[in-house]
Amino acid sequence: MRVIVIGGTGHIGSYLVPKLVSAGHDVVCVSRHKGKIFNKNVVWQSVEHIEVDRTEAESEGNFGAHIRKLQGEVVIDLICFTLDSATMIADALLGQVKHFIHCGTMWVHGSSEKVPTTEDQKRKPFGTYGISKAAIEAELLTMHRQKGFPVTILHPGHIAGPGRMPINPAGNVNPDIFVKLALGQEVVLPNLGMETVHHVHVDDVAQSFIRAIENPKQAIGESFHIVSEQALTLRGYANAVAAWYGHEAQLTFQPWDVWKKGASPEDAKLTWDHIAHSPNGSIEKAKTLLKYRPRYASLQAVLEAIRCYAIQENIEVLKLKKSNYET
């Protein structure tokens, strides 16, 4: 099939596009520029690249028309963040595309209440990102019910793997946490460290899009969580990372109002976002309907990301050998 991937040179796209080509699809990658591809692969030579600035095209009211002209049977949108953007492209593709797959987020749920969270639980999003993504999901699924728009929505958790610093055991992306755990130094976690994070390897995210394409009857009109088999508590996560380096984690805990004063504003903001959500998603629906089978546990996804980061930044203390860890 002819598959259009919007935002195909980003982290997910860098893993997804080669899978699509290997599966025999004719792939068109739409992006602002070719950019840095995280996952280099010779199959990129067979991919058609179309350069379009989405923001500019949307301001001119013609981004949907650009995508429509490409005549894709399947359109995958990895970079839609506002309701207006979603409505514009969905209206343009209505009646033409056979399958439209939108990349959502676990943030549509807001704070976890019943865990593991299932896709049919009532949405209570907060924050601009979560609220916007929930609105997009609601609108696209309404278009499916009322007009037959063939949409599938995939909700990844914290995407990890080579090419991106993973959310750390303190709920932010400061690499110093990993360094301290590697050295056996004290790490201070907010509250009791019992909040959760739910990672997913970027390769498993790419897998989910392939599974949706392969199972359109089960996928269309539905949304799915795309995460690893299990979420991690912050303290459990910290203990596992320290063990990779032969240490017992030296953890202390502070109430949130105290903890945030010792962090940078950026770290505190990101940590609050993660502990306030504390995602813990069920993947039973994706496993049953899409045949989604994550290859990586949360810790394995984090491990690959850390090892890649250590090599790129030449941080010796973080360079793990396979004999040093178990996941």
C-alpha positions in Angstrom: 0.0 0.0 0.0 1.0 3.6 -0.4 1.6 4.9 3.1 2.1 8.6 4.0 4.0 9.3 7.2 3.7 12.8 8.5 6.7 13.6 10.7 8.6 10.6 9.5 12.1 11.8 10.3 11.4 12.1 14.0 12.1 9.5 16.7 9.1 7.2 16.0 9.3 7.7 12.2 12.9 6.8 12.1 12.0 3.3 13.3 8.6 3.1 11.6 9.5 4.0 8.1 12.1 1.2 7.7 9.5 -1.3 9.0 7.0 -0.1 6.5 9.4 -0.4 3.6 10.5 -3.9 4.7 6.8 -4.9 4.8 6.6 -4.0 1.2 4.8 -0.6 1.4 5.4 2.4 -0.9 6.3 5.0 1.7 6.2 8.8 1.4 7.8 10.7 4.3 6.5 14.2 4.9 8.5 16.5 7.1 9.7 20.1 7.4 13.2 18.9 6.4 15.0 15.5 6.2 16.7 16.2 9.5 18.6 13.7 11.6 17.3 10.2 11.4 17.7 8.3 14.6 17.7 4.9 13.1 19.9 4.8 10.0 18.9 2.2 7.5 19.6 1.7 3.8 15.9 1.3 3.1 15.6 5.1 3.5 17.0 5.3 -0.1 13.7 3.9 -1.4 11.5 6.4 0.5 10.0 9.4 -1.2 10.6 12.6 0.8 8.3 15.6 0.6 9.3 18.8 2.4 6.3 20.7 3.8 6.3 23.1 6.8 3.1 22.0 8.5 2.7 25.2 10.6 3.1 27.4 7.5 0.8 25.3 5.4 -1.8 25.2 8.0 -1.7 29.0 8.4 -2.4 29.2 4.7 -5.2 26.6 5.0 -3.7 24.1 2.6 -1.9 21.4 4.6 -4.7 19.0 4.2 -4.7 19.5 0.5 -1.0 18.8 0.3 -1.5 15.5 2.0 -4.6 14.6 0.0 -2.7 15.2 -3.3 -0.2 12.5 -2.2 -3.0 9.9 -2.6 -2.0 7.7 0.3 -4.1 4.7 1.1 -2.9 4.9 4.7 -1.9 8.2 6.3 0.0 8.2 9.6 0.1 11.4 11.5 2.9 11.5 14.1 2.9 15.3 14.8 -0.6 16.5 15.3 -1.0 18.5 18.5 -4.1 20.7 18.2 -7.8 20.1 17.4 -7.7 22.5 14.5 -4.8 20.6 12.9 -6.6 17.3 13.3 -9.9 18.6 11.9 -8.1 20.2 8.9 -6.4 17.0 7.8 -9.4 14.7 8.6 -11.8 16.9 6.6 -9.3 16.9 3.7 -8.9 13.1 3.7 -12.5 12.1 4.4 -13.7 9.8 1.6 -10.2 9.3 0.2 -8.0 7.6 2.7 -8.6 3.9 3.6 -6.9 4.2 7.1 -5.8 7.2 9.1 -3.6 6.5 12.2 -3.1 9.3 14.7 -0.4 9.2 17.3 -1.9 10.1 20.7 -0.6 9.9 24.2 -1.4 8.2 27.5 -1.8 11.8 28.8 -5.4 11.7 27.5 -6.4 10.0 30.8 -5.1 12.5 33.2 -4.2 11.1 36.6 -4.4 7.3 37.0 -7.4 6.2 39.1 -8.1 2.6 38.4 -5.0 0.7 37.3 -4.0 -0.7 35.0 -5.9 2.0 33.1 -8.1 0.7 30.2 -9.0 2.6 27.0 -12.7 2.8 28.0 -12.1 4.7 31.2 -13.5 8.2 31.4 -11.1 10.9 30.2 -10.0 13.5 32.8 -7.0 15.2 31.1 -5.2 18.2 32.5 -2.5 20.3 31.1 -2.4 21.8 27.5 -0.9 18.7 25.9 -3.3 16.1 27.5 -6.4 18.2 27.0 -5.5 18.9 23.3 -4.8 15.2 22.6 -8.0 14.1 24.3 -10.0 16.6 22.3 -8.4 15.3 19.1 -9.2 11.7 20.1 -12.9 12.6 20.8 -13.3 14.5 17.5 -11.7 11.9 15.3 -13.7 9.1 16.9 -16.9 11.2 16.5 -16.0 11.6 12.8 -15.7 7.8 12.5 -19.1 7.2 14.1 -20.9 9.9 12.2 -19.1 10.0 8.9 -17.2 6.7 8.6 -13.8 8.3 8.9 -11.4 5.3 9.1 -9.3 6.4 12.1 -7.2 4.5 14.6 -5.6 6.2 17.6 -2.5 4.8 19.3 -1.5 6.2 22.7 2.2 5.6 23.5 3.6 6.0 27.0 7.1 7.4 27.8 9.0 6.6 24.6 12.5 5.4 25.2 15.3 3.8 23.3 18.4 5.0 21.3 18.0 8.6 20.3 16.1 10.0 23.3 16.9 10.5 27.0 14.4 8.4 28.9 12.2 9.7 31.7 14.4 9.0 34.8 13.5 7.6 38.3 12.8 11.2 39.4 10.3 11.8 36.6 12.4 14.1 34.5 15.2 13.8 31.9 18.2 15.1 33.9 21.0 12.6 33.2 22.6 13.3 36.6 20.1 10.9 38.2 21.5 8.0 36.2 25.1 9.1 37.0 24.4 9.3 40.8 22.8 5.8 40.7 25.7 4.5 38.7 28.2 5.9 41.3 26.2 4.7 44.3 25.4 8.2 45.4 22.3 9.4 47.2 19.3 10.2 45.1 16.3 12.1 46.5 12.9 11.1 45.2 9.6 13.0 45.6 7.1 11.7 48.2 7.6 8.0 48.8 8.7 7.1 45.3 5.6 5.1 44.7 4.3 7.1 41.7 4.6 5.3 38.4 6.1 5.9 34.9 5.2 3.7 31.9 7.9 3.4 29.2 7.7 1.9 25.8 10.6 1.2 23.4 10.4 3.3 20.2 10.7 0.1 18.2 7.6 -1.3 19.9 5.7 2.0 19.1 6.7 1.5 15.5 5.5 -2.1 15.7 2.0 -0.9 16.8 1.5 1.1 13.7 2.4 -1.9 11.6 0.0 -4.0 13.5 -2.8 -1.4 13.0 -2.2 -1.4 9.3 -2.2 -5.2 9.2 -5.5 -5.4 11.2 -7.7 -2.6 9.9 -11.1 -4.3 10.7 -10.0 -4.5 14.4 -8.2 -1.2 14.5 -10.5 1.3 12.8 -12.7 3.2 15.1 -10.6 2.3 18.2 -7.9 3.7 20.4 -5.2 1.6 22.0 -2.5 2.0 24.7 1.0 1.3 23.4 3.3 0.8 26.4 5.4 -2.0 27.9 3.9 -4.9 29.8 4.4 -3.2 33.2 4.8 0.3 34.6 7.6 1.1 37.1 7.4 2.8 40.5 10.0 5.5 40.8 11.7 3.7 43.7 11.6 0.3 41.9 13.1 2.0 38.8 15.9 3.6 40.8 16.7 0.3 42.6 17.0 -1.5 39.2 19.2 1.1 37.6 21.6 1.1 40.7 21.7 -2.7 40.5 23.0 -2.6 36.9 26.1 -0.9 38.3 26.5 -3.2 41.2 25.1 -0.9 43.8 22.1 -0.8 46.2 20.3 2.5 45.5 20.9 5.1 48.2 17.4 6.6 48.2 15.9 9.3 50.4 12.5 10.9 50.1 11.0 14.3 50.5 7.5 15.7 50.4 6.8 17.2 47.0 6.8 20.8 48.3 10.2 20.2 49.8 11.6 18.2 46.9 10.7 20.8 44.2 12.8 23.5 46.0 15.9 21.5 45.4 15.3 21.0 41.7 15.6 23.3 38.8 12.3 24.8 37.6 12.5 22.8 34.4 13.1 19.5 36.3 10.4 20.3 38.9 7.9 21.1 36.2 8.5 17.8 34.3 8.6 15.7 37.4 5.3 17.1 38.6 3.7 16.4 35.2 4.8 12.7 35.5 4.0 12.0 39.1 0.7 13.8 38.8 -0.3 11.5 35.9 1.4 8.3 37.2 0.5 6.4 34.1 -0.1 2.6 34.3 -1.8 1.4 31.2 -3.3 -1.9 30.2 -2.3 -3.3 26.8 -4.8 -6.2 26.7 -6.9 -4.5 24.1 -3.9 -3.9 21.8 -2.7 -7.5 22.3 -6.1 -8.9 21.6 -7.2 -6.8 18.6 -3.9 -5.7 17.0 -1.7 -8.7 18.0 0.7 -6.1 19.6 3.5 -7.8 21.4 6.1 -5.5 23.0 9.6 -6.9 22.7 11.0 -4.7 25.4 10.2 -4.4 29.1 10.4 -0.8 30.5 13.8 -1.4 31.9 15.1 -2.8 28.7 13.9 0.2 26.8 15.6 2.5 29.3 18.8 0.5 29.3 19.2 0.9 25.5 18.6 4.6 25.8 21.2 5.0 28.6 23.8 3.0 26.8 23.4 5.0 23.6 23.5 8.3 25.5 26.7 7.2 27.3 28.4 6.4 24.1 27.3 9.6 22.4 28.3 11.8 25.4 31.3 9.8 26.3 30.2 9.3 29.9 32.3 6.4 31.1 30.4 5.8 34.3 27.2 5.1 32.3 28.8 2.7 29.8 27.4 -0.7 30.8 28.6 -4.0 29.5 26.1 -6.8 29.0 27.6 -8.8 31.8 26.8 -6.0 34.3 23.0 -6.2 34.1 19.9 -8.2 34.0 16.5 -6.8 32.9 
